[in-house]
C-alpha cells in the first residue's frame, strides 16, 4: 500500500512540476523591458512598472537550470539563459563586484546594497547553470562571488557571516533582508542559503577553499544554530553569537535538516554525517510534535519565550517539510514520517495550490483563507522551493 502511495505521490509531483514550470514560462517573462516582470498580484494581474528583485531573478535562474538538468527541455534551458543574461547585464555591479539588491522596471539599480543572502543565491544559481551549460564564464563568476563573500562577509574573528554591506562593501547599519526581519548581524536564514550555494559550488569546482568554507558552515549549523535541548535551530544572533530573540521557524528547521545532510554528503565526511543524521531525526521528531497539524499542514513559527504562535500556512514550508521528512523516513524507516508527507501533500493540493489564478498561494490563515494582499509573483514569491521539492521527491 505504501509503495503504491509513493508511486502515486511521485506521479502527482511530476505533474505539478510541469504545472509550476508552465506557469513561470507563461507569466514571468517581461517582453517589454527584458528579463522578468517584478510582480503579479494575488489575482495574477501584472503590477505595472514594479521593481525587479535579485532574489526572484536568481531563483528563476536556479529553477530553470535545475529543471533543465532534471529534464532535458530546450524551452527550460532558454528561460535559464534568459535569467543568466539579464543577471549579467543588469544586476552585476561591475565596479565593486557582487550583485545589486533591486532594479527599477527598466533595469536601473535602485537599491545597491550588498546583501550576503543575495550573493549566495547568485552563487547557487550560477553553479546550477554551469551544470546545465558547462559555460566557464558562469563558473568563474560563481567563484568570484564566493571570494567576495569570504573576503567581506565572513567574520574571521567570531566565525560565521555578516548579513549586509553598502554597495562598496563598507559596513551598513540596517542589515535586514526585509522589514519583517530582526536587524541581527547573523541569521540562520542567510547561513542556510550560503550552505546550499557552497554545496553546489563545491560539486562543480572541488576547490579546497570551497571545501573548507562548506565544512565550517556545516559545523556552525550543528554547533551554533542547533540547540539539542529544544531540538530547534535558532534564527537570530549578534556578532558574538548571542541570541537576539527566541523565535523558531518550523519551515527553516525542516529545510535545514536535509540541506545540512546534502552538504556533508558532498564533503564525504562520514563522522560529521553521522552527527548530522542524529540531529536531522531529532529535529524531524520535534517538527511533527510542534510544527505540523494532521490534516492542516505546517505552521509558520513560534516565539519560545512568549509562546506566541504564528499559525499561518505559508506555501514553502509545506514542501520543504515533505523533503525533510523524507530524509527522516529514509534514515529511520518510521512510517510516521512518510504518513505526514502524504498528509501534507493532500493539504497542499486542497488549500495551497491556487486552482483559479495559477501557481500557489503565498499563505493562508489557520482557517485556510488565502491572504489576497500577497503576491503571486514577486521578490519573495518564486518557483524555487516548490519546484525543488518536486524534483527532490521525484528523484
C-alpha atoms as one frame of an Amber mdcrd trajectory, in Angstrom:
protein
   0.000   0.000   0.000   2.785   2.437   0.960   4.696   1.538  -2.193   1.620
   2.271  -4.274   1.056   5.549  -2.396   4.647   6.613  -3.060   4.197   5.924
  -6.767   1.012   7.976  -6.830   2.779  10.786  -4.971   5.685  10.647  -7.413
   3.352  10.904 -10.408   1.399  13.781  -8.876   4.566  15.686  -8.002   5.909
  15.165 -11.511   2.701  16.580 -12.960   2.778  19.514 -10.532   6.362  20.287
 -11.525   5.106  20.639 -15.103   2.370  22.998 -13.884   4.822  25.143 -11.935
   7.287  25.433 -14.808   4.499  26.162 -17.297   3.181  28.963 -15.075   6.554
  30.674 -14.838   7.308  30.222 -18.531   3.960  31.790 -19.384   3.606  34.582
 -16.831   7.064  35.696 -15.659   8.785  36.954 -18.794   8.940  40.703 -19.416
   8.562  41.108 -23.168   8.591  44.914 -22.965  11.703  45.649 -20.897  13.635
  42.377 -20.823  14.215  39.737 -18.214  11.261  39.100 -15.940   8.461  41.226
 -14.571   8.719  42.368 -10.956   5.280  41.496  -9.601   1.947  39.845 -10.208
  -0.708  40.274  -7.549  -2.839  37.614  -5.881  -5.167  37.534  -8.897  -2.231
  37.092 -11.281  -2.527  40.652 -12.614   0.700  42.398 -13.604   1.687  45.264
 -11.303   2.876  47.918 -13.812   6.438  49.201 -13.519   7.174  47.059 -10.463
  10.760  46.885  -9.264  12.818  43.814 -10.100  14.488  41.938  -7.252  17.667
  39.892  -7.266  16.036  37.067  -5.297  13.370  36.450  -7.936  15.880  36.625
 -10.792  18.412  34.241  -9.215  15.673  31.851  -8.127  14.371  31.750 -11.679
  17.897  31.063 -12.910  18.298  28.257 -10.371  14.861  26.759 -11.021  15.115
  26.527 -14.776  18.739  25.402 -14.637  17.811  22.647 -12.176  14.782  21.706
 -14.251  16.981  21.575 -17.327  19.347  19.237 -15.505  16.398  17.174 -14.300
  14.641  17.017 -17.654  16.270  17.877 -20.939  13.898  20.533 -22.279  15.052
  23.242 -24.694  12.418  25.727 -23.531  13.590  25.251 -19.945  17.191  25.906
 -20.964  16.031  29.005 -22.817  14.420  30.515 -19.704  17.545  29.755 -17.677
  19.708  31.536 -20.238  17.328  34.489 -20.260  17.747  34.764 -16.477  21.536
  34.420 -16.748  21.828  37.084 -19.429  19.669  39.569 -17.506  21.569  38.888
 -14.279  24.874  39.540 -16.017  23.730  42.658 -17.876  21.738  44.460 -15.183
  22.225  43.033 -11.675  26.009  42.742 -11.811  27.988  45.509 -10.112  30.924
  45.803 -12.487  32.702  48.415 -10.365  32.559  46.913  -6.861  31.713  43.300
  -7.599  28.692  41.380  -6.442  25.046  41.791  -7.386  22.591  44.593  -6.635
  19.529  44.022  -4.470  16.914  45.724  -6.653  16.386  47.393 -10.030  13.609
  49.537 -11.438  11.469  48.115 -14.218  13.878  49.492 -16.833  16.869  47.715
 -15.293  18.461  50.657 -13.441  19.864  49.847  -9.995  17.731  51.464  -7.284
  18.920  49.517  -4.229  22.634  48.795  -4.469  23.199  47.239  -1.044  25.195
  44.015  -0.923  23.068  41.508   0.954  25.114  38.329   1.543  21.914  36.310
   1.148  21.659  37.610  -2.433  25.323  36.999  -3.259  24.905  33.425  -2.025
  21.826  32.884  -4.134  23.711  34.100  -7.187  26.445  31.536  -6.432  23.797
  28.815  -6.105  22.085  29.741  -9.360  25.276  30.227 -11.374  26.658  26.894
 -10.170  23.478  25.100 -11.235  23.535  26.942 -14.575  27.126  25.770 -15.097
  25.969  22.174 -14.540  23.403  22.735 -17.284  25.545  24.550 -19.866  29.195
  23.943 -18.920  29.676  27.682 -19.516  33.034  28.553 -17.937  32.032  32.197
 -17.587  29.231  31.225 -15.208  31.557  29.049 -13.122  34.197  31.794 -12.886
  31.571  34.321 -11.858  30.271  31.973  -9.162  33.808  31.542  -7.791  34.401
  35.300  -7.827  31.199  35.860  -5.840  32.290  33.168  -3.385  35.576  35.035
  -2.925  33.736  38.315  -2.276  31.536  36.634   0.338  34.607  35.150   2.017
  36.537  38.429   1.881  33.837  40.798   3.084  31.113  38.696   4.667  32.987
  36.102   6.696  33.717  37.058  10.287  37.239  35.749  10.792  37.280  36.737
  14.452  33.974  35.274  15.658  33.142  32.936  12.753  30.021  32.980  10.623
  28.857  35.558   8.087  27.607  39.100   8.495  24.344  39.963   6.803  24.861
  43.008   4.597  27.056  45.850   3.355  26.898  49.081   1.386  27.445  48.990
  -2.380  31.226  49.375  -1.890  31.236  46.632   0.800  31.623  49.116   3.665
  29.544  48.490   6.836  25.806  49.152   6.849  23.636  49.828   9.897  20.386
  48.196   8.769  21.248  44.640   7.750  17.701  43.279   7.436  16.562  41.225
   4.464  13.088  42.732   4.820  11.103  44.927   7.191   9.684  41.773   8.790
  13.129  40.640   9.965  15.133  41.436  13.092  18.150  43.656  12.452  20.617
  40.994  13.563  24.232  40.705  12.460  23.987  36.972  11.748  20.959  34.886
  10.804  20.283  31.215  10.288  18.403  32.012   7.061  21.375  33.647   5.346
  23.771  30.939   6.522  21.389  28.267   5.213  21.459  29.765   1.733  25.236
  30.125   1.820  25.344  26.433   2.752  23.258  25.318  -0.234  25.239  27.620
  -2.544  28.624  26.338  -1.392  27.398  22.745  -1.653  26.668  23.181  -5.359
  29.789  25.280  -5.938  31.977  22.586  -4.392  30.342  19.986  -6.619  31.468
  21.880  -9.734  34.886  23.098  -8.540  36.235  20.626  -5.937  38.422  23.523
  -4.766  39.884  23.246  -1.273  38.915  26.818  -0.321  35.268  25.998  -1.057
  35.502  22.729   0.853  36.931  24.496   3.913  34.145  27.084   3.901  31.441
  24.422   3.434  32.875  22.263   6.216  32.980  25.267   8.535  29.355  26.114
   7.730  28.242  22.549   8.395  29.829  22.644  11.848  28.267  26.044  12.556
  24.829  24.604  11.938  25.413  21.624  14.184  27.131  23.563  16.985  25.959
  27.199  16.858  22.486  27.268  15.312  21.215  23.973  16.668  20.238  23.609
  20.334  19.968  19.986  21.418  17.811  20.722  24.489  14.922  22.043  22.392
  15.744  20.343  19.050  15.402  23.577  17.065  17.707  25.845  15.092  17.845
  29.414  16.406  17.381  32.188  13.866  18.923  35.466  15.005  22.285  36.314
  16.595  24.568  39.268  17.207  28.195  39.361  16.068  29.381  37.316  19.061
  26.671  34.655  18.695  24.383  35.875  21.460  20.767  35.107  20.531  18.748
  38.238  19.766  15.307  36.603  20.049  13.687  33.236  20.741  11.683  32.695
  17.567  11.889  29.338  15.809  10.751  28.748  12.231   9.260  25.343  11.525
   9.934  25.671   7.807  13.585  26.587   8.300  14.028  23.798  10.855  12.894
  21.073   8.489  14.581  22.619   5.436  17.898  22.755   7.281  17.641  19.035
   8.074  18.148  17.926   4.505  20.387  20.780   3.286  22.928  20.010   6.017
  22.922  16.325   5.114  23.374  17.104   1.420  26.272  19.447   2.246  28.065
  16.868   4.364  27.471  14.118   1.802  29.155  16.396  -0.734  32.079  16.769
   1.677  32.187  12.968   2.083  32.754  13.376   5.833  31.342  10.203   7.414
  31.811  11.224  11.061  30.132  14.588  10.542  27.346  12.917   8.564  26.581
  10.586  11.463  26.155  13.610  13.738  24.002  15.397  11.130  21.757  12.353
  10.740  21.162  12.267  14.505  20.265  15.967  14.525  18.016  15.508  11.488
  15.912  12.821  13.140  15.663  14.814  16.378  14.518  17.958  14.547  12.036
  15.964  12.465  10.581  14.389  15.634  10.091  17.815  17.231   8.717  19.203
  13.980   5.968  16.549  13.929   5.033  17.379  17.526   5.111  21.184  17.260
   5.073  22.435  13.688   2.726  20.066  11.888  -1.023  19.590  12.311  -2.524
  16.456  10.782  -4.905  17.467   8.015  -3.895  21.133   8.329  -0.326  21.404
   7.122   2.730  23.167   8.509   2.634  26.151  10.881   4.890  29.155  10.327
   6.778  29.982  13.545   6.661  30.328  17.313   8.184  32.616  19.920   9.540
  30.210  22.525   9.718  32.922  25.175   6.185  34.319  24.895   4.567  31.201
  23.471   3.011  33.253  20.674   2.296  31.096  17.636   2.070  32.242  14.015
  -0.372  29.686  12.648  -0.410  30.919   9.058   0.437  28.283   6.473   2.999
  29.647   4.017   3.492  27.771   0.764   7.173  26.937   1.063   7.292  25.153
   4.473   4.762  22.612   3.203   7.101  21.306   0.527  10.338  21.738   2.479
   8.682  19.606   5.169   7.965  16.886   2.624  11.636  16.737   1.632  12.977
  16.929   5.181  10.559  14.267   6.413  11.533  12.023   3.516  15.150  12.234
   4.695  13.995  11.332   8.220  11.943   8.421   6.880  14.875   7.030   4.925
  17.097   7.310   7.999  14.647   5.628  10.382  12.110   3.745   8.223   9.451
   5.015  10.660   6.093   5.286   8.905   5.010   8.384  10.848   7.355  10.484
   8.727   6.067   9.033   5.480   2.439   9.352   6.539   2.998  13.021   7.339
   4.426  13.547   3.827   1.281  12.127   2.230  -0.911  14.196   4.540   0.937
  17.470   3.895   0.714  16.872   0.162  -3.043  16.332   0.386  -3.330  19.580
   2.339  -1.150  21.403  -0.199  -3.282  20.180  -3.090  -6.522  21.245  -1.454
  -5.530  24.529   0.217  -2.221  25.895  -1.095  -2.241  25.277  -4.850  -4.297
  28.044  -6.489  -6.625  26.303  -8.933  -8.175  29.591 -10.062  -5.272  32.007
 -10.599  -2.408  29.555 -11.082   0.710  28.609  -9.111   0.441  28.508  -5.298
  -0.936  30.856  -2.662   1.758  32.709  -0.746  -0.006  31.872   2.534  -3.364
  31.058   4.052  -4.577  31.595   7.616  -5.425  28.824  10.055  -8.928  28.672
   8.574  -7.324  28.174   5.138  -8.412  31.565   3.819  -5.787  32.973   1.400
  -4.245  36.386   2.003  -5.269  38.376  -1.073  -2.675  41.090  -0.386   0.197
  38.682  -1.087   1.875  38.401  -4.491   1.600  35.505  -6.873   4.970  36.511
  -8.308   7.413  38.894  -6.642  10.701  39.374  -4.824   9.826  36.661  -2.302
   7.461  34.585  -4.446   9.413  32.437  -6.863   9.309  28.804  -8.076  12.427
  27.638  -6.263  11.000  25.945  -3.155   8.119  24.088  -4.767   9.934  23.088
  -7.953  12.971  21.904  -5.985  10.834  19.791  -3.664   9.058  18.204  -6.619
  12.395  17.332  -8.235  13.927  16.028  -4.999  10.951  13.809  -4.181  10.506
  12.501  -7.718  14.185  11.508  -7.684
